[in-house]
Amino acid sequence: MAKLKSITLNPAKCAIDLSDGSERGFYVDQDYILRKLGRPHRAVNIMYCYYPNDKAWPKRAQDAYADMEVGFAWDYPYDNYFPYLGGKEGNTEGEPFTCMRDIRRHGQDVILTLTCDPKITDDQIIAIAKDLRPFGRMMLRMNHECTGNWFSFNKRATYQEIADFYVRFHKIVRKYAPNVSMILCAGAVMGKKDIKAEKEDEFLEAIKATEIWSIDKYIALNWGWPYEVAEKDNHSHLRDTAKNTYNVARRTFLRFKEICGGKTKPMVMSELNADGDVTGPYDQAKIMKDFAKIIKNDPERWFSAFCFYQFRDDGRLGLEITDPNNPNVGVEQPVLGAYKDIIDDDFFKPEIKSGKTAKLPIKLRWGGSEDAEGVAMELDFEKDPVFAEANFEGSLVDANLMMELNGMWFYKAPGVKFVDFMPAFFKKRLKGAQKLTLKIFAPPATGENDPAQGKNWDMDYYYELQELPKIRLRFEPICK
């Protein structure tokens, strides 16, 4: 019997989230992203809109108004995100729920960015909250960048009405989906001499009510995309520095803390990148490394997380850019290598703590990507392996597992009987005999928590591990 220990999954010193799909690109499945990046994220952000009272709904705006002349991404009657197909008028069979299930099966929390008509009713909000309750400890970023003027919700209501709508939405979510934390992505304290955040007076109660504070701040951005190519003689783009961008977030955090009487809340940057349209591919990679270094070197540790926007982009805001010949193909950019270096740094990785000796059967708990209980299985390596694999039999065939070995994470879907661990050694070869632990966690197999599990079902999911995978290690080729 292999030596077993209980383990816990805990927050990183600074978490990293990843945006996957938006008006600028399609959703990329989590199997592909995991294999490309080698580890899961704290959370994955997906972006949708909800304008159920509009005549063209639920078509995507660019399809509903295909003949309309537009010169800016947000010129359509409602926001050009993919439609949220749930709510009072819909169901949870389509998007975004298919994506949410994919994200959670792969051991990550969901961030749902949702722009919506501020005129929707309480009943419509209640339906959204009920949609979200089975998805565990997720985050809802509702009507982000709400102190701007480009989204449709800003064109349909005043800033005060938008702020009041946020507070009303928040109260309903607290009642009907207490597992959901809301992110207020509002105005920042932009300049060193500024005392208040943008539109602070209007959003005062929202700042106090929300669970998480956030700003979107790109270090470089071509906001004229896709209608304007950034050139030196036009003006729909900007470039700042990593330090200035970080300081804007810090000033905003301190101001929000002051507003709340000294109480702190998690401060995140929900969209962050340096646009390759402005910087080119090499500076883009350097800027992101510079930003990560600033976070690490700040001893105050006030910064909770940032979300990289995004994995695959039709422009140059992605770790990959979309191949124009085939949207299912991504073209890796230099920033992807820089990003891998960042997320492989222990400072930005979730901490896994070892506990007491364990024995089977053992109940594993999945609270979320920063709060889970798993098991570690000790493996003896004589030297660098030629074959390292796991076979799953019996009850394990239907298990949904996230596993880590030698620094790389692997996913086993229900029904899968074999996982090859060798990719964990291709770039990190062993130099001699060594003991490694195979770490095993069990996120919900369907991507949703199970109400039948009783009290706190919407916060925690349980799986009983009755047996261990059969491990095959070989240290020489089978034939020479």
Helices and strands as residue ranges (DSSP letters): E 4-10, E 15-19, H 30-37, E 43-50, H 61-64, E 82-83, H 97-105, E 109-116, H 122-132, G 133-135, E 139-142, H 152-156, H 159-176, E 181-185, H 204-209, E 212-216, E 220-222, E 237-239, H 242-259, E 267-272, H 276-297, E 303-308, E 312-313, E 320-323, E 326-332, H 334-343, G 346-348, E 351-357, E 362-368, E 371-381, E 387-391, G 394-398, E 401-405, E 408-412, E 418-420, H 423-426, E 434-441, G 451-453, E 461-465, E 470-474
